[in-house]
Amino acid sequence: MHMIYLWRQKILFSLATVQNA
């Protein structure tokens, strides 16, 4: 299920962006 993988990656990326901001 690549959809789940991409979704999780998107969440992790979003969290990282918030921390960097």
C-alpha positions as CSV (number, residue, x, y, z in Angstrom):
1,M,0.0,0.0,0.0
2,H,2.1,2.9,-1.3
3,M,-0.7,5.3,-0.5
4,I,-0.2,4.7,3.2
5,Y,3.6,5.1,2.9
6,L,3.3,8.4,1.0
7,W,0.7,9.6,3.5
8,R,3.0,8.9,6.4
9,Q,6.0,10.5,4.6
10,K,3.8,13.6,4.0
11,I,3.0,13.9,7.7
12,L,6.6,13.4,8.8
13,F,7.7,16.0,6.2
14,S,5.0,18.5,7.4
15,L,6.2,18.0,11.1
16,A,9.8,18.6,10.1
17,T,8.8,21.8,8.2
18,V,7.0,23.1,11.3
19,Q,10.0,22.4,13.5
20,N,12.3,24.1,11.1
21,A,10.1,27.2,10.8
